[in-house]
Amino acid sequence: MKQKPFSRSLALFLALALLLPLASCANAKNDPETPAQNTGSDPSAAMEEEAETEAKFLDALPETLDYGGYEVTFLSSEETKSIELDEAEDDISDVVNEAYWRRNRALEERLNVKLILGEKTGYGGFNAAATQTVTSGSDDYDVFCAHTRFNVSLAASGQMMKLNENGFTDTINIHAPYWSQLFIENINYKDNLFWLTGDMTHSFIAYIYAMFVNSTVWNDFFPDESLYGLVLEGNWTLDKMSSLCENVYRDLNGNAQVDLADSFGVIMQKGHVLNGMVFANGVEYTGVDDAGNYSVILGSEHTIDVFDKLHTIFYGTDYGYMFDNAAFDNGSITMLTEDRVLFCPNTFQTAGNELIRNMESDFMIIPLPKFDDQQENYRVNQYDGVPLYGCPTTLSTDKIGMIATVLEATCSMTSQTVIPAYYDLALKNKYSRDAETAKMIDLIHDCITADFCFYWGDSIGDLMGFFYNNIQNEEIASKFKSNEKVWAKTLSKLVGKLEG
C-alpha cells in the first residue's frame, strides 16, 4: 500500500517538562467514578516564559481527571514497558526506563489511574488466554496488548470490540500524530477499527528495519568512498550492495569452506529480517481496486525479480550468508562486533544491544537498499511483532469512556516523554556513533510503509513466511501460481469476518 511518513509532533521542551518528578496516586482497582473536570489550574506555571502559551499535553483531553485510582488491567502477549515498569528490576537510570517511570507518575497525577499488567502470556499463548476470558464473560482485562503477527486474528473471531462503533473514537483522536494512522489503516479493515498502535510504546520505532555497517570493514575496503553520500544521492540499491560485497569475503580459518568462522559482505536472517529487505525492495502484498476491494498481489513480476536477486546473493555467492532464524540474533551480533561482516540488517533496537554499544569499531546505520534506481524512495517496514492495543467485547459499556480516555492520554503522554527519550536522546545520540548516522535515522524513520495482507498473512495463507520458507529455492513463480486461488479464497473469508 501507499507509503506515508510516520509523523510525530514532538515538543522537546514539553517532553523535558514532563520528565520532572511527579507525585504518585492511589492504585486500588475501584469502579470508575465520574471524572472531575479541571477547574482552571495554570498548565504552564512551571515552564519557561517563552513556552507559556503551549498546551501542557498533546491531546485535547482535560488536564486533570479523577478515576478513583482505577487499575486499568492489560492482558499482554509480550510487551511490558508500555504498560508498566518493574521498578525493582528495571534500571531506572536508563534514559528510556526513566522516561516510562516519569510517564507513569504523570499519568497517575493526571487521571488517578494505574496501568497494570494482569498477565504476560507470551505471543504463543495470548489468543487462547484472550479467547478464554471473553468466552467465560470475565471482566478481568480492560485492554488487550497483542503481537501483530500472532494475535491480530482475534479481530476476525469476534473477541474484539469495534472501537468506532462503541464510542471510543469520540475520545480517541486516531488522526493525532501520536497514533500511527498508516499502521491503523492497514492493520484494520476499512472503517472497522479493532486495533490501535503508535507512540504507546517506543517499540513502534525500535522495530524499524535498517542496515548496520561496520565502519572498520568499510574503511578497509572503501577508504575513499562516502556511504552516506551514496545513500543521499539515491544510489544505494541492491545491485550496488552486491558489487560492494563481491571482494569482502575472507576464508579466515583457511579450511577452503564457507562457514561461520569467515568474514562476509552481507548476512541475512531466514526469518523476519528477510521480510524487511523484501519491503525495502518495493514488494507489495495488497492490491486495492477502484471499488476498494482487496486482493493479494504478491506474485507480481517485480516480486519475482526481487526474489531472484536475493536468492543469488545468499545462495549463489560466497559473500552472502543466510542464517537460520534462531541463530541470527547472536550470530549477527558476534560477526558485527568482531569486524567479520560489512552489512548487517536488523531493527533499530539492535543499536541498544550492550555488545553493539561497547564494540570497539564504529558502525553506521543506513536504510536497507532500494531495488534499483527506478524505485523512487527508500522503503522500510517494522518487525511483525509491533504491539497492538484493543478492547475485549466483555468490557462493560460504563467503562468505555474511561478506557478510551486512558488510551488517548497514555499514547499522547508517551509521545511527549518516552519517544523523545528513545528517539532523540538514546537512538540518535547515545547509541549512534556520529552525527551523519543520526540524520540517516531520520531518513529511515520517514520512509515507513505498511501493508494489510502482510499483517494478516497468517490468516490468508502464510504470506509472512512465504519468502523465508522459499528463498533457498531457485525458482519461485510456480509457487506463486499454485497459491493464487488459495490466497484469494482465504482473503475473501477473512474480509467477510471483519465486515460481520
C-alpha positions as CSV (number, residue, x, y, z in Angstrom):
1,M,0.0,0.0,0.0
2,K,1.0,3.6,-0.4
3,Q,3.7,4.7,2.0
4,K,3.4,7.9,4.1
5,P,5.8,9.4,6.6
6,F,5.1,8.4,10.2
7,S,4.9,11.9,11.6
8,R,5.4,12.9,15.2
9,S,4.6,16.3,16.7
10,L,7.2,16.3,19.4
11,A,7.7,19.3,21.5
12,L,11.0,18.6,23.2
13,F,10.6,21.3,25.8
14,L,7.3,19.8,26.8
15,A,8.9,16.4,27.0
16,L,11.6,17.7,29.3
17,A,9.0,19.5,31.4
18,L,7.0,16.3,31.8
19,L,10.2,14.4,32.9
20,L,10.2,16.4,36.2
21,P,9.3,14.3,39.2
22,L,5.6,13.9,39.8
23,A,3.7,12.5,42.8
24,S,2.2,9.1,42.8
25,C,-1.5,8.5,43.2
26,A,-3.7,5.7,44.6
27,N,-3.7,2.3,42.8
28,A,-6.6,0.3,44.2
29,K,-8.9,-1.1,41.5
30,N,-12.2,0.5,42.2
31,D,-15.2,1.1,40.0
32,P,-14.6,4.2,37.8
33,E,-16.0,7.4,39.1
34,T,-17.3,10.2,37.1
35,P,-14.3,12.3,36.2
36,A,-14.0,15.7,37.7
37,Q,-13.2,18.4,35.1
38,N,-10.2,20.6,35.6
39,T,-11.1,23.8,37.3
40,G,-8.5,26.0,35.8
41,S,-5.0,25.5,37.1
42,D,-2.3,27.1,35.1
43,P,-0.8,24.4,32.8
44,S,2.4,26.4,32.1
45,A,3.3,27.7,35.5
46,A,6.5,25.6,35.7
47,M,7.5,26.3,32.2
48,E,9.9,28.8,30.8
49,E,8.4,32.2,29.9
50,E,8.7,31.6,26.2
51,A,6.6,28.4,26.4
52,E,3.8,29.9,28.5
53,T,1.3,29.7,25.6
54,E,2.0,26.0,24.9
55,A,-0.6,23.4,25.9
56,K,0.5,21.1,28.6
57,F,-0.4,17.9,26.7
58,L,-0.6,17.0,23.1
59,D,-4.1,15.6,23.3
60,A,-7.4,17.6,23.7
61,L,-8.4,15.9,27.0
62,P,-8.9,17.9,30.2
63,E,-5.7,18.4,32.0
64,T,-6.8,16.6,35.2
65,L,-9.4,13.9,35.7
66,D,-10.1,11.6,38.6
67,Y,-10.9,7.9,38.1
68,G,-10.5,7.0,41.7
69,G,-7.3,5.0,41.4
70,Y,-8.8,2.5,39.0
71,E,-6.3,-0.1,37.8
72,V,-6.5,-0.5,34.1
73,T,-5.6,-4.1,33.6
74,F,-3.9,-5.4,30.4
75,L,-3.5,-8.9,29.0
76,S,-0.3,-8.8,27.1
77,S,1.5,-11.2,24.7
78,E,5.0,-9.9,25.5
79,E,5.0,-6.1,25.7
80,T,5.5,-4.8,29.2
81,K,7.2,-1.4,29.1
82,S,4.2,0.3,27.5
83,I,2.1,-1.0,30.4
84,E,4.2,-0.9,33.5
85,L,7.7,-0.6,34.7
86,D,9.1,-3.1,37.2
87,E,10.9,-0.6,39.4
88,A,12.5,-3.5,41.4
89,E,14.2,-5.0,38.3
90,D,14.4,-2.3,35.6
91,D,17.3,0.1,35.6
92,I,15.6,3.4,36.2
93,S,18.9,5.2,35.4
94,D,18.4,4.1,31.8
95,V,17.1,7.1,29.9
96,V,14.2,5.2,28.4
97,N,13.2,3.3,31.5
98,E,13.3,6.6,33.4
99,A,11.0,8.2,30.8
100,Y,8.5,5.4,31.3
101,W,8.7,5.9,35.1
102,R,8.1,9.7,34.6
103,R,5.2,8.9,32.2
104,N,3.6,6.7,34.8
105,R,3.8,9.3,37.5
106,A,2.4,12.0,35.2
107,L,-0.4,9.7,34.2
108,E,-1.3,8.8,37.8
109,E,-1.4,12.5,38.7
110,R,-3.4,13.5,35.7
111,L,-6.1,10.7,35.7
112,N,-5.7,8.9,39.0
113,V,-5.3,5.5,37.4
114,K,-2.6,2.9,37.3
115,L,-1.6,0.7,34.4
116,I,-1.4,-3.0,35.5
117,L,0.0,-6.0,33.6
118,G,-2.5,-8.6,34.6
119,E,-0.8,-11.4,32.7
120,K,2.0,-11.8,30.2
121,T,1.2,-14.9,28.2
122,G,3.9,-14.9,25.5
123,Y,2.6,-14.5,22.0
124,G,2.0,-18.2,21.6
125,G,-0.5,-18.4,24.5
126,F,-2.1,-15.0,24.0
127,N,-5.0,-16.0,21.7
128,A,-6.0,-18.9,23.9
129,A,-5.9,-16.7,27.1
130,A,-7.9,-13.9,25.4
131,T,-10.5,-16.2,24.0
132,Q,-10.9,-17.9,27.3
133,T,-11.5,-14.7,29.2
134,V,-14.0,-13.5,26.6
135,T,-16.0,-16.7,26.2
136,S,-16.2,-17.0,30.0
137,G,-17.6,-13.5,30.2
138,S,-14.7,-12.4,32.5
139,D,-14.1,-8.7,33.1
140,D,-10.5,-9.3,34.3
141,Y,-8.9,-7.3,31.5
142,D,-9.8,-3.9,30.2
143,V,-7.2,-3.8,27.3
144,F,-5.5,-6.4,25.2
145,C,-1.9,-5.7,24.2
146,A,-1.2,-8.0,21.3
147,H,1.7,-9.1,19.0
148,T,0.7,-8.2,15.4
149,R,1.5,-11.4,13.6
150,F,0.3,-13.9,16.1
151,N,-2.6,-12.1,17.7
152,V,-4.2,-9.8,15.2
153,S,-6.5,-12.6,14.2
154,L,-8.6,-12.1,17.3
155,A,-10.4,-9.3,15.5
156,A,-11.7,-11.8,13.0
157,S,-13.0,-14.2,15.7
158,G,-15.4,-11.9,17.5
159,Q,-13.2,-11.3,20.5
160,M,-12.5,-7.6,19.9
161,M,-14.8,-4.5,20.1
162,K,-15.2,-2.4,17.1
163,L,-13.9,0.7,18.7
164,N,-15.5,3.1,16.2
165,E,-19.0,1.6,16.9
166,N,-18.7,1.7,20.6
167,G,-17.8,5.3,21.3
168,F,-14.0,5.0,21.6
169,T,-13.3,7.4,18.7
170,D,-15.4,10.0,20.4
171,T,-12.4,10.4,22.8
172,I,-9.5,8.8,20.9
173,N,-8.3,11.0,18.1
174,I,-6.8,8.4,15.7
175,H,-5.7,11.2,13.4
176,A,-3.4,12.8,16.1
177,P,0.3,12.4,15.3
178,Y,0.9,10.1,18.3
179,W,-1.2,7.4,16.8
180,S,0.1,5.8,13.6
181,Q,-2.6,6.5,11.1
182,L,-0.7,4.5,8.4
183,F,-0.4,1.4,10.6
184,I,-4.0,1.7,11.9
185,E,-5.3,1.9,8.3
186,N,-3.5,-1.2,7.4
187,I,-4.0,-3.4,10.5
188,N,-7.8,-2.8,10.4
189,Y,-10.2,-3.4,7.5
190,K,-11.7,-0.2,6.1
191,D,-13.8,1.5,8.8
192,N,-13.9,-1.4,11.1
193,L,-11.5,-0.3,13.9
194,F,-10.3,-3.1,16.2
195,W,-6.7,-2.3,16.9
196,L,-4.6,0.9,17.7
197,T,-0.9,1.5,17.8
198,G,1.7,4.2,17.6
199,D,3.5,6.1,20.3
200,M,2.0,3.9,23.1
201,T,5.4,2.3,23.2
202,H,8.9,3.0,21.9
203,S,8.9,-0.4,20.3
204,F,7.0,1.1,17.4
205,I,10.2,2.9,16.5
206,A,12.7,0.3,17.8
207,Y,11.2,-2.3,15.5
208,I,12.0,-0.4,12.3
209,Y,14.5,-2.2,10.0
210,A,17.8,-0.6,9.0
211,M,21.2,-1.6,7.8
212,F,24.1,-1.7,10.2
213,V,27.5,-1.1,8.6
214,N,30.8,-2.0,10.3
215,S,33.0,1.2,9.8
216,T,36.2,-0.7,10.2
217,V,35.4,-3.1,7.4
218,W,34.1,-0.3,5.2
219,N,37.2,1.8,5.7
220,D,39.4,-1.3,5.0
221,F,37.9,-1.8,1.6
222,F,36.4,1.6,0.6
223,P,38.5,4.3,2.3
224,D,37.8,6.9,-0.3
225,E,34.1,6.3,-0.8
226,S,31.2,8.0,1.1
227,L,28.5,5.6,2.0
228,Y,26.3,8.3,3.3
229,G,26.7,10.2,0.1
230,L,25.7,7.1,-1.8
231,V,22.5,6.9,0.2
232,L,21.6,10.6,-0.1
233,E,22.2,10.5,-3.9
234,G,19.6,7.8,-4.1
235,N,22.1,5.2,-5.5
236,W,22.0,2.8,-2.6
237,T,20.5,-0.2,-4.4
238,L,20.5,-4.0,-4.2
239,D,22.9,-4.2,-7.1
240,K,25.2,-1.6,-5.5
241,M,25.2,-3.5,-2.3
242,S,26.1,-6.7,-4.2
243,S,29.0,-5.0,-6.0
244,L,30.4,-3.7,-2.8
245,C,30.3,-7.1,-1.2
246,E,32.0,-9.0,-4.0
247,N,35.5,-8.8,-2.7
248,V,34.8,-8.7,1.0
249,Y,34.6,-12.4,1.7
250,R,37.6,-13.9,3.5
251,D,38.2,-17.5,4.4
252,L,39.6,-16.7,7.9
253,N,40.2,-20.2,9.1
254,G,41.8,-21.4,5.9
255,N,39.7,-24.5,5.5
256,A,38.6,-23.7,2.0
257,Q,34.9,-23.9,3.1
258,V,32.4,-21.1,3.6
259,D,31.4,-21.3,7.3
260,L,30.6,-19.1,10.3
261,A,34.3,-18.5,11.1
262,D,34.7,-16.5,7.9
263,S,34.2,-12.8,7.1
264,F,31.2,-11.8,4.8
265,G,29.9,-8.9,2.8
266,V,26.3,-9.2,4.0
267,I,24.4,-11.6,6.2
268,M,20.7,-12.2,6.5
269,Q,18.2,-14.0,8.7
270,K,15.9,-16.6,7.2
271,G,13.1,-15.0,9.0
272,H,11.5,-11.6,9.7
273,V,14.6,-9.6,8.7
274,L,14.4,-11.0,5.2
275,N,10.8,-9.6,5.1
276,G,12.3,-6.2,5.9
277,M,14.6,-6.5,2.9
278,V,11.7,-7.5,0.7
279,F,9.7,-4.4,1.7
280,A,12.7,-2.2,1.2
281,N,12.9,-3.5,-2.4
282,G,9.4,-2.4,-3.2
283,V,7.4,-5.6,-2.8
284,E,3.7,-5.1,-2.1
285,Y,1.3,-7.7,-0.8
286,T,-2.0,-5.9,-1.1
287,G,-3.8,-4.5,-4.1
288,V,-6.9,-2.3,-3.8
289,D,-9.2,-1.8,-6.8
290,D,-11.4,1.3,-7.6
291,A,-14.2,-0.2,-5.6
292,G,-12.0,-0.6,-2.5
293,N,-11.8,-4.4,-2.7
294,Y,-8.5,-6.0,-1.5
295,S,-6.5,-8.7,-3.3
296,V,-3.2,-10.4,-2.9
297,I,-0.7,-9.2,-5.5
298,L,2.4,-10.8,-4.1
299,G,3.1,-12.9,-7.2
300,S,4.0,-9.9,-9.4
301,E,6.8,-9.8,-11.9
302,H,8.6,-7.4,-9.6
303,T,8.4,-9.7,-6.6
304,I,9.9,-12.5,-8.7
305,D,12.8,-10.2,-9.7
306,V,13.4,-9.3,-6.1
307,F,13.3,-13.0,-5.1
308,D,15.8,-13.9,-7.8
309,K,18.3,-11.3,-6.8
310,L,18.1,-12.1,-3.1
311,H,18.4,-15.8,-3.8
312,T,21.5,-15.2,-5.9
313,I,23.2,-13.1,-3.2
314,F,22.6,-15.6,-0.4
315,Y,22.7,-18.9,-2.2
316,G,24.8,-18.2,-5.3
317,T,27.8,-16.3,-3.8
318,D,30.4,-16.7,-1.1
319,Y,30.0,-13.1,0.3
320,G,26.4,-13.5,1.4
321,Y,25.4,-15.7,4.3
322,M,21.9,-16.8,5.3
323,F,21.5,-17.6,9.0
324,D,18.7,-19.9,10.2
325,N,16.1,-17.9,12.1
326,A,17.0,-18.7,15.7
327,A,20.8,-18.4,15.1
328,F,20.7,-14.9,13.6
329,D,20.4,-12.7,16.7
330,N,23.6,-13.9,18.5
331,G,25.4,-14.8,15.3
332,S,24.9,-11.5,13.6
333,I,26.0,-9.5,16.7
334,T,29.1,-11.7,17.0
335,M,30.1,-11.0,13.4
336,L,29.4,-7.3,13.6
337,T,31.4,-6.8,16.8
338,E,34.3,-9.0,15.6
339,D,34.6,-7.0,12.3
340,R,33.6,-10.0,10.2
341,V,30.7,-8.5,8.3
342,L,30.3,-5.4,6.3
343,F,26.4,-5.1,6.0
344,C,24.2,-6.4,8.8
345,P,20.4,-5.7,8.5
346,N,18.4,-5.6,11.7
347,T,16.0,-3.3,13.6
348,F,16.8,-0.1,15.3
349,Q,16.6,-2.0,18.6
350,T,19.9,-3.6,17.8
351,A,21.7,-0.3,18.4
352,G,20.9,-0.5,22.1
353,N,22.3,-4.0,22.5
354,E,25.1,-3.9,25.1
355,L,27.6,-5.7,22.9
356,I,27.0,-3.3,20.0
357,R,27.2,-0.3,22.2
358,N,30.6,-1.5,23.6
359,M,32.1,-2.7,20.3
360,E,35.5,-1.1,19.5
361,S,34.8,-0.4,15.9
362,D,32.4,2.3,14.9
363,F,29.2,1.4,13.0
364,M,27.0,3.3,10.6
365,I,23.2,3.0,10.2
366,I,21.7,3.5,6.8
367,P,18.4,2.4,5.1
368,L,18.1,-1.0,3.6
369,P,18.8,-0.7,-0.1
370,K,16.3,0.1,-2.8
371,F,15.7,-2.4,-5.6
372,D,17.1,-0.2,-8.3
373,D,17.4,3.4,-9.5
374,Q,13.8,3.3,-10.8
375,Q,12.4,2.9,-7.2
376,E,11.8,6.5,-6.2
377,N,12.1,6.3,-2.4
378,Y,13.7,4.1,0.2
379,R,11.1,2.0,1.9
380,V,11.0,0.5,5.4
381,N,8.7,-1.6,7.5
382,Q,8.8,-3.0,11.0
383,Y,9.3,-6.3,12.7
384,D,6.0,-8.2,12.6
385,G,5.5,-8.0,16.4
386,V,4.5,-4.3,16.7
387,P,2.3,-4.1,19.8
388,L,-1.4,-3.6,19.1
389,Y,-4.0,-2.3,21.6
390,G,-7.7,-3.1,21.6
391,C,-10.5,-3.9,24.0
392,P,-12.4,-7.2,24.5
393,T,-16.1,-7.4,23.9
394,T,-16.5,-8.1,27.6
395,L,-15.6,-4.6,28.6
396,S,-18.7,-3.1,30.2
397,T,-20.2,-0.1,28.5
398,D,-19.9,2.1,31.6
399,K,-16.1,1.8,31.4
400,I,-15.7,2.6,27.7
401,G,-15.3,6.4,28.2
402,M,-12.7,5.9,30.9
403,I,-10.6,3.3,29.0
404,A,-10.8,5.4,25.8
405,T,-9.5,8.4,27.8
406,V,-6.7,6.3,29.4
407,L,-5.6,5.0,26.0
408,E,-5.6,8.5,24.5
409,A,-3.8,10.1,27.4
410,T,-1.3,7.3,27.6
411,C,-0.4,7.4,24.0
412,S,-0.1,11.2,23.9
413,M,1.9,11.4,27.1
414,T,4.2,8.6,26.0
415,S,4.8,10.6,22.8
416,Q,5.9,13.6,24.9
417,T,8.2,11.7,27.3
418,V,9.3,8.3,26.2
419,I,9.5,8.8,22.4
420,P,11.9,11.8,22.7
421,A,13.9,9.9,25.3
422,Y,14.3,6.9,23.0
423,Y,14.4,8.5,19.6
424,D,16.2,11.8,20.2
425,L,18.3,11.1,23.3
426,A,19.1,7.3,23.1
427,L,18.9,6.2,19.4
428,K,20.2,9.3,17.7
429,N,22.7,10.3,20.4
430,K,23.6,7.7,23.0
431,Y,23.5,4.7,20.6
432,S,24.7,6.4,17.4
433,R,28.4,6.9,16.7
434,D,28.3,10.1,14.5
435,A,26.0,12.9,13.5
436,E,25.5,11.6,10.0
437,T,24.1,8.4,11.4
438,A,21.5,10.4,13.3
439,K,20.5,12.0,10.0
440,M,20.1,8.6,8.5
441,I,17.8,7.5,11.3
442,D,15.5,10.4,10.5
443,L,15.6,9.5,6.8
444,I,14.7,5.9,7.6
445,H,12.0,6.8,10.0
446,D,10.3,9.0,7.4
447,C,10.2,6.2,4.8
448,I,7.9,3.8,6.7
449,T,5.3,1.8,4.9
450,A,2.6,-0.7,5.8
451,D,0.5,-3.5,4.1
452,F,-2.8,-5.1,5.1
453,C,-2.3,-8.6,3.6
454,F,1.2,-8.8,5.1
455,Y,0.0,-8.1,8.6
456,W,-2.9,-10.6,8.2
457,G,-0.6,-13.0,6.3
458,D,-1.0,-16.0,8.7
459,S,-4.8,-15.7,8.3
460,I,-4.6,-15.6,4.5
461,G,-2.0,-18.4,3.8
462,D,1.4,-17.9,5.5
463,L,2.2,-14.8,3.5
464,M,4.5,-13.6,6.2
465,G,6.6,-16.7,5.9
466,F,6.4,-17.1,2.2
467,F,9.8,-15.5,1.3
468,Y,11.9,-17.1,4.0
469,N,10.2,-20.5,3.5
470,N,11.1,-20.5,-0.1
471,I,14.3,-18.3,-0.5
472,Q,16.5,-21.4,-0.8
473,N,14.6,-22.5,-4.0
474,E,16.0,-21.5,-7.4
475,E,12.5,-20.8,-8.8
476,I,9.5,-19.1,-7.2
477,A,7.0,-18.3,-10.0
478,S,5.3,-21.7,-9.8
479,K,4.9,-21.3,-6.0
480,F,3.0,-18.0,-6.5
481,K,0.9,-19.6,-9.2
482,S,-0.1,-22.6,-7.0
483,N,-1.1,-20.3,-4.1
484,E,-3.1,-17.7,-6.0
485,K,-6.5,-19.4,-5.6
486,V,-5.9,-20.3,-2.0
487,W,-4.9,-16.7,-1.2
488,A,-8.0,-15.3,-3.0
489,K,-10.3,-17.7,-1.2
490,T,-8.9,-17.2,2.3
491,L,-8.8,-13.4,1.9
492,S,-12.4,-13.4,0.9
493,K,-13.3,-15.3,4.0
494,L,-11.2,-13.0,6.2
495,V,-12.9,-9.9,4.8
496,G,-16.3,-11.4,5.5
497,K,-15.4,-12.0,9.1
498,L,-14.0,-8.5,9.5
499,E,-17.1,-6.9,8.0
500,G,-19.5,-9.1,10.0
